[in-house]
Amino acid sequence: MSFECLARMEPSPLRAGALSGPAEPSPVRAEPVEARALERRAAAKLGQWLAAILCAVSLSVAHGQSIVMASTTSTEQSGLFAHLLPAFKKASGIDIKVVALGTGQALDMGRRGDADVLFVHDQPAEEKIVADGFAVKRFPVMVNDFVLVGPASDPAKVRGRDIVEALKKLAALGGNFVSRGDKSGTHAAELRFWGMAGLMDKKGGGYKECGCGMGPALNIASSSSGAYVLADRGTWLSFRNRGDLAVLVEGDTRLFNQYGVMVVNPAKHPHVKAAEAQKFVDWVVSPAGQAVIAAYKIGGEQLFFPNVGTAR
């Protein structure tokens, strides 16, 4: 409640009297004039209290701005949002409620109008949702990369820099591979790599889809014998249940992982909080927002690299 509201509230004479000891004995009969005066005073006090309650409610609404962001499990599970969103709230007063899903599901939320802003990492799908009119404009935000993770002993002998050759070796051996299988940005990237290898329908007998997020997929690989999995580096660095897993393939330019942000189109869904969502977009691509992204590190290693000025 604001000081302005408090200034309009005076102490109740009834409460003040209750603190000052026993009240004077009431006259047996109040005069009509005195009774009307008491009624007016009581009505005035009631009005003051009602005004104070309404003031408090209005302030609560004013200070309770929030929007819904549909985003990826990688940004959530890597810990980035726990670092990034409090900085935005401090700058804007706007709270962001994150729904962490695979990118495909996050984009579907935007199509339905169930989110105000989208923060995802599947550029072809992002460009399509803009072209279809369900998002206003796509802004590149930051980049990290994918890595192929597997047992340190590397039974499929995939270690190196070439993701396509690694998948060919894995399929030829029939090695265990955990796919997210959830229409996420990571899943979409994985399928592109299988396609580049000419193995879209020949992934090997050890290929299994979990239909799960990045953290659970890594947990499955960690608890399975000789299993490989494609992961985003941010989630991998924050993942603690590694067992004997290690990064085996990295550095291939095809493993580049670009993130983008978009406001859901209010022309399609008038209830969308487009103005507040645009404030987040403007902030996260500004020097201030980009600096917060760059500052997020785990064990001294930077997880995401802002690239507003260089991404296409």
Buried (B, 14 or more C-beta within 10 A) or exposed (E): EEEEBEEEBEEEEEEEEEEEEEEEEEEEEEEEEEEEEEEEEEEEBEEBEEEBEEBBEEBEEEEEBEBBBBBBBBBBBBBBBEBBBEBBBEBBEBBBEBBBBBBBBBBBBBBEBBBBBBBBBBBEBBBEBBEEEBBBEBBBBBBBBBBBBBBEEBBBEBBBEBBBBBBBBBBEBEBBBBBBBBBBBBBBBBBBBBEBBEBEEEBBEBBBEBEBBBBBBBBBBBEBEBBBBBBBBBBBBBBEEBEEBBBBBBEBEEBEBBBBBBBBBBEBBEEBBBEBBBBBBEBBBEEEBBEBBBEBEBEEEBBBEBBBEEBE
